Amino acid sequence: MTFGADSNGVYAIATTPFLEDGSIDFVSIDRLTDFYEESGCTGITILGIMGEAPKMEPEESRAIVKRVLARAKVPVIVGVSAPGFAGMRSLARDAMEMGAAGVMIAPPPSLRTDDQIVNYFGGAVEAVGEDVPWVLQDYPLTLTVVMSPGVIAKIMTNHPSCLMLKHEDWPGLEKISKLRAMQKAGELRPFSILCGNGGLFLDFEPERGADGAMTGYGFPDMLTELISLFAAGKRDEAHDLFDAHLPLIRYEQQVGVGLAIRKHVLKRRGVIATDVQRKPAQMLSATAKAEVDYLLARLAKHDKRAAL
């Protein structure tokens, strides 16, 4: 299964479920894969930042890729970001041989200048192979690497194998508008833009030209409905739906505990067996869990999906 420059909808950023002893919960991986597809997701992205990829042994990463690909009926993107190109190449080639649609590459935090960024992705593409379709992850809030529209345009121009931008800048609405304006003017080739940030700005990103979302918010079924409402021109209905979920989306954006909140919600929804993270990890206090549960109860008044 493939993805392309016209990909749209929702690509779920998958968490990695663990058992209480910290081992991989493959049964929950199956259930999570089914859940994303039943929610209407057009793709799944695994081994991203929220998938705790840096905490995996190499053989564990491959086991997860194999398990998801054996079950998924939608394109699967595999995060292959690594400190060195050798590990990146190895995982990327193995994932593609197993049937992945493509890979996602993020810049390392050490990059600062435009030339450093452009040259890094030149090396990354050389490492994984120009035949491997890939997603450029732009996430300056976490990765501390700032990519201007001009730098993104240069990377896209240099590497036709880059088919998608995972846009997670903040603020970033103007960046989307700028990139789409460059395309409209014929200065930049087409590519898909899917947005992250937990969906925090998904109330306006489609109107700026985004093709959808690539995030792991615990209600992917809401995200797919939201994108469909925007596509149908039902702006007010889309904003009403977004507004109902905004308190939980906002709560999840707290630095350090976002994954803990996301896993707690998925556990409450019966998708994963535990909310365990691998160490080092920041867990939710009993008070924080009670606050999330309160938000879920309030959300259920407006969206039956939250009725747990």
N, C-alpha and C positions, 0 to 999 in steps of 0.2 A: 504494500500500500504506500502511496506517495502523497506528498503535499506539494504545493506550488505557490507561485507568486500571487495567485488569486484565492488562496485559502482564507476562509472566514469562519465565523461562529465562535465557539468556545473550545479552546484546548486546555483541559484541566491540568494544573500542576499537581502531580500526585505526591502525597505524603508517602513515607515508607513505614508500614505498620511493623511493630515489634511486639514480641511476647514479653511477659513480665521479666524474664531473664535476659532480655536484650537481644535475643536471637530474632531473625526475620520471621514474621508471621505470614507465611505464604497463603494460608487460607483467607486471611483478610485482604491480601493483595488481589486474590481472585474476586472477592466480594467488592472491593474498591473499583476494580476495572469494570465490572458489570454495572456498578452504581454510576460511574461516569457516563457510560454508554446509554444507560436507561434514562439519564438526565438530559440527554440530547446533545452531549458533547460531540464535536466534529473531530476531535483528536485528543491525545493524552501525551503529556510531557513528563518523563520520569527522570530521577536522579538529578533534579535541580537543587537549588539552595534549600528549598523547603522539603526536599526529599532526603536531606541529611547525607548527601552524596559524599562529602569529605570524611564521613565517619565509617565508610564501608571499606572492607577489604576488597581487593580487585576481583577475587572470585565471587564475592557476594554481589558486587555490581552486575556481573555477568549473569548470575543466577536470577536476579530481579528482572533484567532485560529479557531473558529467556522466558520467564514465567508470564510476564505481561504480554509479550509478543505471541505466546501460544494461545492466549485467550482473547486478545483485543480484536475487534472488527473495524476499528478506525485507525488512522495513521498514528504511529507512536514516534515521538521525538525523544532522543536520549541525550541528557546533559553529559558532556564529556570534558568539561573544563577541568584543568589539572595544572599543577605547578610547572610541569615540563611537557614538552611536545611528545616525548616518547610514550608516556602513559595516555595522553590524549589520542594519539594515533592508534594505539593498540585497542582501546575501548571503542573508538569510532569504527574501526574496520570490523571488529568482532560484532558490534551491534548491527552494522549494515548487513553483514553476512547472515545474521539471525533474522533479518527482515524488517529492521527499523526503517521508517520513512526518511529520517534524517537525524542530524545531531544539533545540539545547541552549544554555543561557545560564548563564554563571558570573559571579559578582560581581567587580568590580575590587578590587584590594587596598586602595584608598583608603578603603573603607567601614569605619566603626567602630561607630556607634550603631545601635540597632534601627530607628529612624526612617529613617536613611540607607539601610539595606538595603531596607526595605519600599518606600521612595520610589523607589529605583533600579529595582527590578523593575517598579514601576508605569510608569516611563518606558520601560523596555525593551519591555514588552508593548504600550504605545501605539505604539512605533516599529515593531515587526515586524508588528503587527496582532493584534487579539483573535481572529481566525479561525485563527491559526497555532498548532497544538499544540506544546507545548514541555516540555523537561526542565529542572528546577532542579538545578544542580550545587552541591553542598555539599562543599567541599574545603578546610577551614581550614588544613591543614598546609602546603599550597602557596600558597593564595590569601590566607591570614592573615585571612580574614573569618569570624567566628564567628556562626553562626546557631542560636539556641536552638530547641527544639521549638515554642515559642510564636511565634517569628518565622516559621518555616516554615509553621505553621498559618495565620498571617495572610496570607502570600503565597498559599497555596493557596486560602484563602477569597476573597481579592480577585480571583483570576484563575482562573476555571474552565478556561481553555485550558492550564493547567499540569497535565499528566497523569502526570508521573513525577518522583520525587526520585532523583537520583544521589547516593547516600549514601557519603561518604568521610571522615566524621569519625573521629577516633582519640584517645581511645576513643569508640566510638559505639554500642555495643550497647544501652546504656540509652536512647539517643535513639530507636532503632527501636522499642523497647518502649513508650516514652512516646507516640510518634505513633500506634502501633496501639491503645493503650489509649484515646486520645482519639477515634479512629474508632469503637471498640467502644462508647464511651459516647454516641455520636451527636453529638460536639462537632466533628467534622471529617469532611469528605467523603472518599470513597475515592480513592486514587491508588496507582500502582505504586511500589515501592521496589526499585531495583537497586543493588547495592553495588560499590564500586571498591576502592581500596587494593591493587591487584594481587592481590586474593583473599586477603589476609593473614588476614582474620577470617571467611572464608567457611565455616569449620567450625561457627560458631554463629549467623551472621546469619540463615539460613533459619529456625532455631528461634525467633528473636526476631520473625519476621514479615516478613523480606525476601522478595521474590518471585523473586530470582535475583541475577545479577551483571552489572555493566557494567564490564569491565576488559579489558586487553590482554595478560594473561599468555600466554606463548608456547605453552600447551597448552589452547586453548579446548575441545578435545575432552574433556579431563579435567574442565573446569568444567561442561560440559553433563552429563557422567555424574554428577558430584557432586550437582548440583541434582536430577537424576532419582532418585538414591538417597535423598536427603532426602525428596523427594515421595512415595516408596514406603515411607517409614518405616524404611528400612534405616540406622539411625543409626551403628552400629558400622562397617558397610562403608563408609559415607561418610567417617567419620573415618580409617579405615585408608587410604583413597585420598588424602585430604588430607595425612595424615602423611607419605606417601611423597614428596609434592611440596613439603612445607614447607621443606626446606633451600634449594631453588632459589627458591621464592617469597620467602623471607627475604633471600636474597642480592640479589634484584632490587630490594628496598626501600631499598637504599643511595641516599642523596640524591645527585642529580647524574648517576649512571651507570645509573639504572634503564632508560632507553630504550636505551642502548648494549647492555645485557645482553639486553633483549627482542629487539632487532634481531639480535644475534648468535645467539640461539636460533632465531629464525625463519629465518635464513640456514642454520644447521646442519640445520634440518628441510627445507630445500629449497624454502621458500615464497617467499622474496625473494632476489634475486640478490646484493645487497651489504648490508652493515650501515652504510652511509654515512649520516651525519646532516649537516644543514646547519649551517654555522657561525653563531653560536658553539655549540660542542658539546663535551662531555666524553667522550672515547673511552676504551675499555678498553685497558689495558696488556697486553702479551703474558702476563704472569703472571695477570692477572685473567681473560683468555680461557681460560687453562689451568685455572683454578679452576672456571669455568662448565662447561667440558668434563668435568671430573672429576665435578661434581655430576650432569651428564647421564648419565655412565656409571654412576654409582651408582643413579640413578633408574631406569635401564633394567632393573636387577635386579628391580624391583617393578612396572614399568609398561612394557610393550613399545613403547609410543608413543615412548619416549625412546631406543630402539635406533636410533641414527643410522648 
